[in-house]
Amino acid sequence: MKFLVALVFAVAVSSAQAQNTKQQEKLKQHHVECAKQVPVDKELVEKAGKGDFVDNATLKEYFTCIAKRSGFLNEAGEIQKEVLLKETAAAAGDEIAKKLVDACAVPAGPDTTFNVAKCYWEKSAPNPVRLI
C-alpha cells in the first residue's frame, strides 16, 4: 500500500513538473514575440524578474503583451480571472493561487498587468510566483 501511495505521489509531482515546464516554454515564446512588438529595455525586464519593478510605460506595455498572449487579459484588456487562477494554481497550488488572484487581480487600466505581476511578487515572497 505504501508503494502505491508513493507511486501516485511521484506521478503527481512529475505531472506538475511537466506542467511547469510547458508553462515556462510558452512564457519564453511570449517573451520572444512581445520583444519583437514592444521595444523594451532588456535590463528593465531582468530587474522585474528579480522583483525590482521600474515604473516604465514601455515595460507595462510589454507585460500587457505577454498577458494577452497568455490569456490573462482579453483583447479589451480585461482580466480573465479563471485563466489566471488556473495558471497560477498549476505553478503554485490552489490555495496560493486563490490568495494571489483575490488580492492581485484588480483592474487598473494600462497598469493592470504590471500591478498584478508586482503584487504576485510581493504577496508570494519569499518564494515569488511569476507568471510574466
N, CA, C and O atoms as a MOPAC input file, in Angstrom:
PM7 MOZYME 1SCF
protein

 N      0.82400 1    -1.19100 1     0.00000 1
 C      0.00000 1     0.00000 1     0.00000 1
 C      0.87300 1     1.26200 1     0.00000 1
 O      0.59400 1     2.22100 1    -0.71900 1
 N      1.92800 1     1.24500 1     0.81300 1
 C      2.82600 1     2.40200 1     0.86100 1
 C      3.45400 1     2.65500 1    -0.50300 1
 O      3.65400 1     3.79800 1    -0.91600 1
 N      3.76000 1     1.55500 1    -1.19200 1
 C      4.35200 1     1.69800 1    -2.51900 1
 C      3.37500 1     2.39400 1    -3.46700 1
 O      3.77500 1     3.26200 1    -4.24300 1
 N      2.09800 1     2.01800 1    -3.40700 1
 C      1.07400 1     2.61300 1    -4.26400 1
 C      0.93500 1     4.10600 1    -3.98900 1
 O      0.84000 1     4.90700 1    -4.91900 1
 N      0.92300 1     4.47600 1    -2.72000 1
 C      0.83100 1     5.89500 1    -2.35100 1
 C      2.05100 1     6.64600 1    -2.87300 1
 O      1.92100 1     7.74500 1    -3.41200 1
 N      3.23000 1     6.06000 1    -2.71400 1
 C      4.46200 1     6.69300 1    -3.18400 1
 C      4.44800 1     6.83900 1    -4.70600 1
 O      4.89700 1     7.85200 1    -5.24100 1
 N      3.93600 1     5.82900 1    -5.39300 1
 C      3.87200 1     5.86700 1    -6.84600 1
 C      2.91000 1     6.96600 1    -7.32000 1
 O      3.23100 1     7.72600 1    -8.23400 1
 N      1.74900 1     7.04200 1    -6.70200 1
 C      0.77600 1     8.07700 1    -7.06000 1
 C      1.37000 1     9.46500 1    -6.81400 1
 O      1.20600 1    10.36500 1    -7.63900 1
 N      2.05000 1     9.63800 1    -5.69500 1
 C      2.68300 1    10.92500 1    -5.38100 1
 C      3.74800 1    11.26300 1    -6.42200 1
 O      3.82200 1    12.40000 1    -6.88800 1
 N      4.56700 1    10.28600 1    -6.78600 1
 C      5.62300 1    10.51700 1    -7.76800 1
 C      5.03600 1    10.92000 1    -9.12000 1
 O      5.56300 1    11.81500 1    -9.78000 1
 N      3.95700 1    10.27300 1    -9.53300 1
 C      3.30600 1    10.61600 1   -10.79400 1
 C      2.73600 1    12.03100 1   -10.72500 1
 O      2.84900 1    12.79200 1   -11.68600 1
 N      2.12500 1    12.38600 1    -9.59400 1
 C      1.55100 1    13.72600 1    -9.43100 1
 C      2.64000 1    14.79300 1    -9.49700 1
 O      2.46600 1    15.81800 1   -10.15600 1
 N      3.75500 1    14.55600 1    -8.82200 1
 C      4.86900 1    15.51400 1    -8.83500 1
 C      5.42900 1    15.62800 1   -10.24500 1
 O      5.70900 1    16.73200 1   -10.71300 1
 N      5.59300 1    14.50400 1   -10.92300 1
 C      6.11000 1    14.50500 1   -12.28300 1
 C      5.17900 1    15.27200 1   -13.21600 1
 O      5.63600 1    16.02600 1   -14.07500 1
 N      3.88100 1    15.08000 1   -13.04800 1
 C      2.89700 1    15.78300 1   -13.86100 1
 C      2.96400 1    17.29200 1   -13.62100 1
 O      2.90100 1    18.07800 1   -14.56700 1
 N      3.09100 1    17.69400 1   -12.35600 1
 C      3.19100 1    19.11700 1   -12.01700 1
 C      4.45600 1    19.72300 1   -12.61400 1
 O      4.43500 1    20.85000 1   -13.10800 1
 N      5.56100 1    18.97300 1   -12.56900 1
 C      6.81100 1    19.48100 1   -13.13400 1
 C      6.69400 1    19.63700 1   -14.64500 1
 O      7.19500 1    20.60500 1   -15.21700 1
 N      6.02500 1    18.67200 1   -15.29400 1
 C      5.82400 1    18.76500 1   -16.74100 1
 C      4.96500 1    19.98300 1   -17.06700 1
 O      5.24400 1    20.69300 1   -18.03200 1
 N      3.93100 1    20.23100 1   -16.28000 1
 C      3.07400 1    21.40100 1   -16.49100 1
 C      3.89200 1    22.67800 1   -16.35200 1
 O      3.76600 1    23.59200 1   -17.16700 1
 N      4.73100 1    22.74000 1   -15.31800 1
 C      5.56400 1    23.92800 1   -15.13000 1
 C      6.53000 1    24.11300 1   -16.29700 1
 O      6.77700 1    25.24000 1   -16.72800 1
 N      7.07800 1    23.01000 1   -16.80900 1
 C      7.98000 1    23.08700 1   -17.95300 1
 C      7.23300 1    23.60200 1   -19.17900 1
 O      7.75800 1    24.42900 1   -19.92400 1
 N      6.01300 1    23.11800 1   -19.39300 1
 C      5.18800 1    23.60000 1   -20.50900 1
 C      4.91300 1    25.09200 1   -20.35700 1
 O      5.04400 1    25.85600 1   -21.31300 1
 N      4.53500 1    25.49700 1   -19.15600 1
 C      4.26000 1    26.90800 1   -18.89400 1
 C      5.49500 1    27.74900 1   -19.18100 1
 O      5.39900 1    28.80700 1   -19.80300 1
 N      6.65100 1    27.28200 1   -18.73000 1
 C      7.88400 1    28.03400 1   -18.92100 1
 C      8.22100 1    28.17200 1   -20.40200 1
 O      8.66900 1    29.23300 1   -20.83900 1
 N      8.00900 1    27.10900 1   -21.17500 1
 C      8.28100 1    27.16600 1   -22.61300 1
 C      7.34600 1    28.15200 1   -23.31200 1
 O      7.77700 1    28.93600 1   -24.15700 1
 N      6.06000 1    28.10500 1   -22.95300 1
 C      5.10500 1    29.04700 1   -23.55100 1
 C      5.47500 1    30.47800 1   -23.18000 1
 O      5.41500 1    31.37800 1   -24.01700 1
 N      5.85500 1    30.68200 1   -21.93200 1
 C      6.21300 1    32.02300 1   -21.47300 1
 C      7.43800 1    32.54300 1   -22.22600 1
 O      7.48600 1    33.71700 1   -22.59400 1
 N      8.41800 1    31.68600 1   -22.45400 1
 C      9.59900 1    32.08600 1   -23.22700 1
 C      9.19500 1    32.53600 1   -24.62900 1
 O      9.69900 1    33.53700 1   -25.13900 1
 N      8.28000 1    31.78700 1   -25.24600 1
 C      7.81100 1    32.14800 1   -26.58200 1
 C      7.11200 1    33.50200 1   -26.55700 1
 O      7.31000 1    34.32500 1   -27.45100 1
 N      6.30000 1    33.72900 1   -25.53700 1
 C      5.60600 1    35.01200 1   -25.41000 1
 C      6.60300 1    36.16000 1   -25.25900 1
 O      6.42200 1    37.22700 1   -25.84500 1
 N      7.65300 1    35.93600 1   -24.47300 1
 C      8.67000 1    36.97200 1   -24.29400 1
 C      9.33900 1    37.30000 1   -25.63200 1
 O      9.55900 1    38.46900 1   -25.94600 1
 N      9.65800 1    36.28400 1   -26.40800 1
 C     10.31200 1    36.49700 1   -27.70500 1
 C      9.39500 1    37.29200 1   -28.63700 1
 O      9.82400 1    38.26000 1   -29.26500 1
 N      8.13700 1    36.87600 1   -28.72100 1
 C      7.19300 1    37.55400 1   -29.61600 1
 C      6.93000 1    38.99300 1   -29.16500 1
 O      6.87800 1    39.90400 1   -29.99100 1
 N      6.76600 1    39.19200 1   -27.87200 1
 C      6.47300 1    40.54900 1   -27.38100 1
 C      7.68500 1    41.46500 1   -27.50400 1
 O      7.53200 1    42.67000 1   -27.70400 1
 N      8.87500 1    40.91100 1   -27.38600 1
 C     10.09100 1    41.71800 1   -27.56400 1
 C     10.18500 1    42.24000 1   -28.99700 1
 O     10.75400 1    43.30400 1   -29.24100 1
 N      9.62600 1    41.48600 1   -29.94100 1
 C      9.60000 1    41.94000 1   -31.33600 1
 C      8.61200 1    43.09200 1   -31.51900 1
 O      8.82100 1    43.97100 1   -32.35500 1
 N      7.53700 1    43.07900 1   -30.73500 1
 C      6.47700 1    44.08000 1   -30.87200 1
 C      6.70800 1    45.32800 1   -30.03100 1
 O      6.33700 1    46.43200 1   -30.43000 1
 N      7.31900 1    45.14700 1   -28.87200 1
 C      7.47700 1    46.25300 1   -27.92500 1
 C      8.97500 1    46.43200 1   -27.64400 1
 O      9.61300 1    45.52100 1   -27.11600 1
 N      9.53900 1    47.58600 1   -27.98800 1
 C     10.98100 1    47.80900 1   -27.81600 1
 C     11.36100 1    48.08100 1   -26.35600 1
 O     11.75600 1    49.19400 1   -26.01000 1
 N     11.24100 1    47.07900 1   -25.52400 1
 C     11.50400 1    47.24100 1   -24.10300 1
 C     13.00000 1    47.05900 1   -23.80900 1
 O     13.68700 1    46.27300 1   -24.46200 1
 N     13.47100 1    47.78800 1   -22.83600 1
 C     14.84900 1    47.66000 1   -22.37400 1
 C     14.97700 1    46.32500 1   -21.63500 1
 O     14.30800 1    46.09900 1   -20.62700 1
 N     15.83300 1    45.45500 1   -22.14200 1
 C     16.01100 1    44.11500 1   -21.56400 1
 C     16.38100 1    44.18800 1   -20.07500 1
 O     15.99000 1    43.32600 1   -19.28700 1
 N     17.12400 1    45.20600 1   -19.71000 1
 C     17.53300 1    45.37900 1   -18.31300 1
 C     16.31300 1    45.58000 1   -17.39600 1
 O     16.28900 1    45.08300 1   -16.27000 1
 N     15.31300 1    46.30400 1   -17.88300 1
 C     14.09900 1    46.51400 1   -17.09100 1
 C     13.35400 1    45.20100 1   -16.87300 1
 O     12.80800 1    44.95200 1   -15.79800 1
 N     13.34200 1    44.35800 1   -17.92000 1
 C     12.69400 1    43.05000 1   -17.81000 1
 C     13.44600 1    42.18700 1   -16.80100 1
 O     12.83200 1    41.52000 1   -15.96900 1
 N     14.75700 1    42.20300 1   -16.87700 1
 C     15.57000 1    41.42400 1   -15.94200 1
 C     15.37800 1    41.90300 1   -14.50800 1
 O     15.29300 1    41.09200 1   -13.58600 1
 N     15.30900 1    43.20900 1   -14.31900 1
 C     15.08000 1    43.75400 1   -12.97800 1
 C     13.72700 1    43.29100 1   -12.43700 1
 O     13.62100 1    42.88900 1   -11.27800 1
 N     12.69800 1    43.34900 1   -13.27800 1
 C     11.36500 1    42.91100 1   -12.84500 1
 C     11.39300 1    41.43200 1   -12.46500 1
 O     10.72000 1    41.01700 1   -11.52200 1
 N     12.16700 1    40.64700 1   -13.19400 1
 C     12.30500 1    39.22700 1   -12.88600 1
 C     12.97200 1    38.96200 1   -11.55300 1
 O     12.93000 1    37.84800 1   -11.03200 1
 N     13.59600 1    40.01200 1   -11.00000 1
 C     14.24400 1    39.90500 1    -9.68800 1
 C     13.48500 1    40.68500 1    -8.62300 1
 O     13.95400 1    40.84500 1    -7.49700 1
 N     12.27900 1    41.17600 1    -9.00700 1
 C     11.44600 1    41.87700 1    -8.03100 1
 C     11.56800 1    43.38000 1    -8.02400 1
 O     10.91800 1    44.04300 1    -7.21600 1
 N     12.38900 1    43.94500 1    -8.90800 1
 C     12.55100 1    45.39800 1    -8.99100 1
 C     11.70800 1    45.90300 1   -10.16300 1
 O     12.17200 1    45.93500 1   -11.30200 1
 N     10.46900 1    46.29600 1    -9.87300 1
 C      9.52100 1    46.72000 1   -10.90000 1
 C      9.63200 1    48.22700 1   -11.12300 1
 O      9.06200 1    49.02100 1   -10.37400 1
 N     10.37300 1    48.60800 1   -12.16100 1
 C     10.58000 1    50.00900 1   -12.50500 1
 C      9.32400 1    50.52700 1   -13.21000 1
 O      8.84000 1    49.91600 1   -14.16300 1
 N      8.81100 1    51.64100 1   -12.73800 1
 C      7.60700 1    52.24200 1   -13.31800 1
 C      7.96100 1    52.84100 1   -14.67600 1
 O      8.46500 1    53.96000 1   -14.76400 1
 N      7.68500 1    52.06600 1   -15.74700 1
 C      8.08700 1    52.45800 1   -17.09100 1
 C      6.97000 1    52.06800 1   -18.07000 1
 O      6.51800 1    50.92200 1   -18.07500 1
 N      6.53300 1    53.01200 1   -18.88600 1
 C      5.40400 1    52.78200 1   -19.79400 1
 C      5.67400 1    51.64400 1   -20.78000 1
 O      4.77800 1    50.84900 1   -21.06400 1
 N      6.89200 1    51.55700 1   -21.30100 1
 C      7.21100 1    50.50100 1   -22.26300 1
 C      7.22300 1    49.13400 1   -21.58900 1
 O      6.77800 1    48.15000 1   -22.18000 1
 N      7.72300 1    49.06100 1   -20.37400 1
 C      7.71200 1    47.80200 1   -19.63100 1
 C      6.27100 1    47.35900 1   -19.37500 1
 O      5.95700 1    46.17400 1   -19.48400 1
 N      5.40900 1    48.29400 1   -19.04100 1
 C      3.99500 1    47.97500 1   -18.81000 1
 C      3.34100 1    47.45900 1   -20.09400 1
 O      2.56000 1    46.50800 1   -20.06400 1
 N      3.66500 1    48.08900 1   -21.20800 1
 C      3.12600 1    47.64700 1   -22.49900 1
 C      3.61200 1    46.23200 1   -22.82600 1
 O      2.85200 1    45.40500 1   -23.33000 1
 N      4.87200 1    45.97100 1   -22.53400 1
 C      5.47200 1    44.64600 1   -22.75200 1
 C      4.76900 1    43.59800 1   -21.89100 1
 O      4.43300 1    42.52000 1   -22.38200 1
 N      4.54700 1    43.90100 1   -20.62100 1
 C      3.83400 1    42.98400 1   -19.73100 1
 C      2.41100 1    42.73400 1   -20.23500 1
 O      1.91600 1    41.60900 1   -20.16900 1
 N      1.76000 1    43.77600 1   -20.73500 1
 C      0.40500 1    43.63100 1   -21.26200 1
 C      0.40100 1    42.70500 1   -22.47200 1
 O     -0.50100 1    41.88100 1   -22.62100 1
 N      1.38800 1    42.83500 1   -23.32200 1
 C      1.51400 1    41.94900 1   -24.48200 1
 C      1.60700 1    40.49200 1   -24.02100 1
 O      0.90900 1    39.62700 1   -24.55000 1
 N      2.45300 1    40.22400 1   -23.05400 1
 C      2.61900 1    38.85900 1   -22.55800 1
 C      1.32000 1    38.35900 1   -21.92100 1
 O      0.93200 1    37.20800 1   -22.12000 1
 N      0.66600 1    39.20500 1   -21.17200 1
 C     -0.58300 1    38.81200 1   -20.51300 1
 C     -1.65900 1    38.47500 1   -21.53300 1
 O     -2.41500 1    37.52300 1   -21.33900 1
 N     -1.73900 1    39.23000 1   -22.60600 1
 C     -2.72600 1    38.94200 1   -23.64300 1
 C     -2.39500 1    37.63900 1   -24.35500 1
 O     -3.28800 1    36.83000 1   -24.60500 1
 N     -1.14000 1    37.42500 1   -24.68000 1
 C     -0.73100 1    36.18900 1   -25.33600 1
 C     -0.96000 1    34.98100 1   -24.41800 1
 O     -1.24700 1    33.88400 1   -24.89600 1
 N     -0.83400 1    35.18200 1   -23.11700 1
 C     -1.03000 1    34.10100 1   -22.14400 1
 C     -2.50000 1    33.85400 1   -21.84100 1
 O     -2.86200 1    32.82600 1   -21.26800 1
 N     -3.34700 1    34.80500 1   -22.23000 1
 C     -4.77700 1    34.67600 1   -21.95900 1
 C     -5.20400 1    35.26100 1   -20.62800 1
 O     -6.36100 1    35.12500 1   -20.22900 1
 N     -4.27100 1    35.91600 1   -19.93000 1
 C     -4.59600 1    36.53000 1   -18.63700 1
 C     -5.44300 1    37.78300 1   -18.82500 1
 O     -6.22800 1    38.15300 1   -17.95100 1
 N     -5.27700 1    38.42800 1   -19.97200 1
 C     -6.09300 1    39.58500 1   -20.36300 1
 C     -6.71700 1    39.27000 1   -21.70600 1
 O     -6.09200 1    38.62100 1   -22.54500 1
 N     -7.94500 1    39.72100 1   -21.92000 1
 C     -8.52200 1    39.59000 1   -23.25500 1
 C     -8.06900 1    40.79300 1   -24.08900 1
 O     -7.33700 1    41.65200 1   -23.59800 1
 N     -8.49800 1    40.85100 1   -25.32300 1
 C     -8.06200 1    41.94000 1   -26.20400 1
 C     -8.51600 1    43.31000 1   -25.71400 1
 O     -7.88800 1    44.32000 1   -26.03200 1
 N     -9.60100 1    43.35400 1   -24.94500 1
 C    -10.08500 1    44.62900 1   -24.38100 1
 C     -9.30500 1    45.02700 1   -23.13500 1
 O     -9.54900 1    46.09000 1   -22.56400 1
 N     -8.35800 1    44.17300 1   -22.70400 1
 C     -7.54900 1    44.47800 1   -21.52300 1
 C     -8.20200 1    44.08500 1   -20.20900 1
 O     -7.77900 1    44.53800 1   -19.14500 1
 N     -9.23700 1    43.23800 1   -20.27300 1
 C     -9.93900 1    42.80200 1   -19.05800 1
 C     -9.28800 1    41.53800 1   -18.50300 1
 O     -8.96200 1    40.61500 1   -19.24900 1
 N     -9.10600 1    41.51000 1   -17.19700 1
 C     -8.50800 1    40.34900 1   -16.53400 1
 C     -9.40800 1    39.13400 1   -16.71700 1
 O    -10.62200 1    39.21000 1   -16.52700 1
 N     -8.80500 1    38.03100 1   -17.08400 1
 C     -9.50600 1    36.75500 1   -17.21800 1
 C     -9.15700 1    35.91700 1   -15.98200 1
 O     -8.23700 1    35.10000 1   -16.00200 1
 N     -9.91400 1    36.14400 1   -14.91400 1
 C     -9.59000 1    35.55300 1   -13.61400 1
 C     -9.51300 1    34.03000 1   -13.64000 1
 O     -8.66100 1    33.44600 1   -12.97000 1
 N    -10.38700 1    33.38200 1   -14.39900 1
 C    -10.36800 1    31.91200 1   -14.43400 1
 C     -9.06300 1    31.39200 1   -15.03600 1
 O     -8.48700 1    30.42400 1   -14.54000 1
 N     -8.60300 1    32.03900 1   -16.10100 1
 C     -7.33400 1    31.64500 1   -16.72600 1
 C     -6.18800 1    31.92100 1   -15.76100 1
 O     -5.30600 1    31.08300 1   -15.57400 1
 N     -6.20900 1    33.08200 1   -15.16000 1
 C     -5.17300 1    33.45800 1   -14.20700 1
 C     -5.13900 1    32.48400 1   -13.03400 1
 O     -4.06600 1    32.06700 1   -12.60000 1
 N     -6.29900 1    32.12800 1   -12.52900 1
 C     -6.39800 1    31.18800 1   -11.40900 1
 C     -5.85800 1    29.81400 1   -11.80100 1
 O     -5.10900 1    29.19600 1   -11.04400 1
 N     -6.23600 1    29.34600 1   -12.97000 1
 C     -5.78600 1    28.02500 1   -13.44300 1
 C     -4.26400 1    27.98000 1   -13.60300 1
 O     -3.60900 1    27.04700 1   -13.13800 1
 N     -3.71800 1    28.98700 1   -14.25800 1
 C     -2.26900 1    29.01000 1   -14.49000 1
 C     -1.48800 1    29.20900 1   -13.19100 1
 O     -0.42000 1    28.62600 1   -13.00700 1
 N     -2.01800 1    30.02100 1   -12.31000 1
 C     -1.35100 1    30.24000 1   -11.02500 1
 C     -1.39300 1    28.96400 1   -10.19600 1
 O     -0.40600 1    28.61200 1    -9.55000 1
 N     -2.52000 1    28.27100 1   -10.20600 1
 C     -2.65200 1    27.01200 1    -9.46100 1
 C     -1.67000 1    25.97000 1    -9.98900 1
 O     -1.09800 1    25.20400 1    -9.21400 1
 N     -1.47500 1    25.94000 1   -11.30800 1
 C     -0.52600 1    24.98900 1   -11.88500 1
 C      0.89800 1    25.27900 1   -11.41900 1
 O      1.71400 1    24.36800 1   -11.28400 1
 N      1.18500 1    26.54700 1   -11.17700 1
 C      2.53300 1    26.93600 1   -10.75300 1
 C      2.72800 1    26.88000 1    -9.24300 1
 O      3.83000 1    26.60600 1    -8.76700 1
 N      1.64400 1    27.14500 1    -8.47500 1
 C      1.83600 1    27.33200 1    -7.02800 1
 C      0.84300 1    26.58800 1    -6.14400 1
 O      0.96700 1    26.62900 1    -4.92000 1
 N     -0.13200 1    25.91500 1    -6.72800 1
 C     -1.13500 1    25.22300 1    -5.93400 1
 C     -2.40000 1    26.05900 1    -5.77800 1
 O     -2.37700 1    27.28300 1    -5.90300 1
 N     -3.50500 1    25.36500 1    -5.50000 1
 C     -4.81900 1    26.01300 1    -5.44600 1
 C     -4.93500 1    27.08400 1    -4.37000 1
 O     -5.47000 1    28.16300 1    -4.62500 1
 N     -4.44300 1    26.79800 1    -3.18200 1
 C     -4.59600 1    27.74200 1    -2.06100 1
 C     -3.86300 1    29.05400 1    -2.33100 1
 O     -4.41900 1    30.13700 1    -2.15000 1
 N     -2.63100 1    28.94300 1    -2.75900 1
 C     -1.83800 1    30.14900 1    -3.04600 1
 C     -2.43800 1    30.88800 1    -4.24000 1
 O     -2.49300 1    32.11700 1    -4.24800 1
 N     -2.88700 1    30.14000 1    -5.24600 1
 C     -3.47900 1    30.76000 1    -6.42700 1
 C     -4.68700 1    31.60400 1    -6.05000 1
 O     -4.80500 1    32.75000 1    -6.48300 1
 N     -5.57000 1    31.05400 1    -5.25800 1
 C     -6.76700 1    31.79100 1    -4.86000 1
 C     -6.38500 1    33.05100 1    -4.09700 1
 O     -6.93900 1    34.12300 1    -4.34300 1
 N     -5.43500 1    32.92400 1    -3.17100 1
 C     -4.97900 1    34.07500 1    -2.38600 1
 C     -4.42700 1    35.17100 1    -3.30100 1
 O     -4.75900 1    36.34600 1    -3.14200 1
 N     -3.58800 1    34.78100 1    -4.25400 1
 C     -2.96500 1    35.76000 1    -5.14200 1
 C     -3.96900 1    36.41700 1    -6.08700 1
 O     -3.95000 1    37.63400 1    -6.26900 1
 N     -4.83300 1    35.62000 1    -6.67900 1
 C     -5.81500 1    36.18100 1    -7.61200 1
 C     -6.76500 1    37.11400 1    -6.87300 1
 O     -7.07500 1    38.20100 1    -7.36100 1
 N     -7.22900 1    36.69400 1    -5.69600 1
 C     -8.13400 1    37.55600 1    -4.92000 1
 C     -7.47300 1    38.88400 1    -4.55500 1
 O     -8.11400 1    39.93300 1    -4.60600 1
 N     -6.20900 1    38.83900 1    -4.19100 1
 C     -5.51500 1    40.05100 1    -3.74900 1
 C     -5.01400 1    40.91300 1    -4.91100 1
 O     -4.96500 1    42.13900 1    -4.80100 1
 N     -4.64200 1    40.27200 1    -6.02100 1
 C     -3.89100 1    40.98900 1    -7.04600 1
 C     -4.62200 1    41.26700 1    -8.35600 1
 O     -4.26300 1    42.20400 1    -9.07000 1
 N     -5.61800 1    40.49000 1    -8.68000 1
 C     -6.29300 1    40.64000 1    -9.97700 1
 C     -7.29300 1    41.79000 1    -9.92700 1
 O     -8.50800 1    41.59100 1    -9.90900 1
 N     -6.73900 1    42.99600 1    -9.90700 1
 C     -7.53400 1    44.21300 1    -9.78800 1
 C     -7.31300 1    45.06200 1   -11.04800 1
 O     -6.17700 1    45.42100 1   -11.35900 1
 N     -8.38900 1    45.38100 1   -11.77000 1
 C     -8.23700 1    46.19500 1   -12.97600 1
 C     -7.61900 1    47.56500 1   -12.65700 1
 O     -7.98000 1    48.21500 1   -11.67600 1
 N     -6.68200 1    47.98300 1   -13.51200 1
 C     -6.03800 1    49.28300 1   -13.32500 1
 C     -5.67100 1    49.89900 1   -14.66800 1
 O     -4.63800 1    50.55500 1   -14.79800 1
 N     -6.52300 1    49.68300 1   -15.66700 1
 C     -6.24800 1    50.24200 1   -16.98700 1
 C     -4.95300 1    49.70700 1   -17.55700 1
 O     -4.67900 1    48.51100 1   -17.45100 1
 N     -4.13800 1    50.58000 1   -18.16900 1
 C     -2.90200 1    50.11900 1   -18.79300 1
 C     -1.86000 1    49.60300 1   -17.79400 1
 O     -0.87300 1    48.98500 1   -18.19400 1
 N     -2.07000 1    49.84900 1   -16.51900 1
 C     -1.12900 1    49.37400 1   -15.49700 1
 C     -1.51800 1    48.01300 1   -14.92300 1
 O     -0.82100 1    47.49500 1   -14.05100 1
 N     -2.60500 1    47.43200 1   -15.39000 1
 C     -3.14000 1    46.21300 1   -14.78600 1
 C     -2.10300 1    45.10400 1   -14.67500 1
 O     -1.83800 1    44.61300 1   -13.57800 1
 N     -1.51800 1    44.70600 1   -15.79200 1
 C     -0.59200 1    43.56500 1   -15.76600 1
 C      0.63500 1    43.86500 1   -14.92300 1
 O      1.09700 1    43.00800 1   -14.17000 1
 N      1.15700 1    45.05800 1   -15.04100 1
 C      2.31500 1    45.46400 1   -14.24000 1
 C      1.97800 1    45.34700 1   -12.75400 1
 O      2.75600 1    44.79500 1   -11.97600 1
 N      0.81500 1    45.87000 1   -12.36700 1
 C      0.40100 1    45.82200 1   -10.95900 1
 C      0.16800 1    44.40000 1   -10.47900 1
 O      0.53600 1    44.05700 1    -9.35600 1
 N     -0.44300 1    43.56400 1   -11.32300 1
 C     -0.67700 1    42.16400 1   -10.94900 1
 C      0.65400 1    41.45100 1   -10.74900 1
 O      0.83700 1    40.74600 1    -9.75600 1
 N      1.58400 1    41.62800 1   -11.68100 1
 C      2.89500 1    40.97100 1   -11.58100 1
 C      3.63000 1    41.41000 1   -10.30900 1
 O      4.20600 1    40.58700 1    -9.59900 1
 N      3.60100 1    42.69600 1   -10.03900 1
 C      4.26200 1    43.23700 1    -8.84600 1
 C      3.59100 1    42.71500 1    -7.57700 1
 O      4.27000 1    42.34100 1    -6.62100 1
 N      2.27600 1    42.69000 1    -7.57000 1
 C      1.52400 1    42.18800 1    -6.42200 1
 C      1.81800 1    40.70800 1    -6.18400 1
 O      2.02800 1    40.29200 1    -5.04500 1
 N      1.83500 1    39.91100 1    -7.25900 1
 C      2.16600 1    38.49000 1    -7.12800 1
 C      3.52400 1    38.33900 1    -6.44900 1
 O      3.69100 1    37.53300 1    -5.53400 1
 N      4.48800 1    39.12800 1    -6.91400 1
 C      5.84300 1    39.04700 1    -6.36000 1
 C      5.81300 1    39.35200 1    -4.86500 1
 O      6.36700 1    38.60700 1    -4.05700 1
 N      5.16700 1    40.44400 1    -4.51400 1
 C      5.14900 1    40.88700 1    -3.11700 1
 C      4.36100 1    39.94100 1    -2.21100 1
 O      4.80200 1    39.65500 1    -1.09800 1
 N      3.21100 1    39.45400 1    -2.66200 1
 C      2.33900 1    38.63500 1    -1.83400 1
 C      2.81300 1    37.18200 1    -1.70700 1
 O      2.37900 1    36.47000 1    -0.80200 1
 N      3.69500 1    36.74000 1    -2.60200 1
 C      4.13500 1    35.35400 1    -2.54400 1
 C      5.59000 1    35.20100 1    -2.07000 1
 O      6.14300 1    34.10100 1    -2.09500 1
 N      6.19000 1    36.29600 1    -1.64500 1
 C      7.55400 1    36.21800 1    -1.10100 1
 C      7.54500 1    35.33000 1     0.14700 1
 O      6.53100 1    35.31500 1     0.84400 1
 N      8.55700 1    34.62800 1     0.45500 1
 C      9.91400 1    34.67300 1    -0.11200 1
 C     10.10900 1    33.80700 1    -1.35000 1
 O     11.20000 1    33.80000 1    -1.92100 1
 N      9.07600 1    33.07300 1    -1.78200 1
 C      9.16300 1    32.24000 1    -2.98400 1
 C      8.20400 1    32.80400 1    -4.02300 1
 O      7.10900 1    32.27300 1    -4.21200 1
 N      8.61100 1    33.88000 1    -4.70000 1
 C      7.67600 1    34.60200 1    -5.58100 1
 C      7.12900 1    33.75000 1    -6.72700 1
 O      7.84600 1    32.96300 1    -7.34500 1
 N      5.84500 1    33.93400 1    -6.98400 1
 C      5.17700 1    33.30800 1    -8.11100 1
 C      5.26900 1    34.29000 1    -9.26200 1
 O      4.84600 1    35.44000 1    -9.14800 1
 N      5.83000 1    33.82500 1   -10.37800 1
 C      5.98800 1    34.68600 1   -11.55000 1
 C      5.23500 1    34.08700 1   -12.72000 1
 O      5.48900 1    32.94900 1   -13.11400 1
 N      4.32200 1    34.83900 1   -13.26800 1
 C      3.60300 1    34.39100 1   -14.45900 1
 C      3.96400 1    35.22500 1   -15.66900 1
 O      3.54300 1    34.91000 1   -16.78200 1
 N      4.72800 1    36.26900 1   -15.47800 1
 C      5.14800 1    37.13700 1   -16.58500 1
 C      6.65400 1    37.05000 1   -16.71100 1
 O      7.23900 1    37.69800 1   -17.58000 1

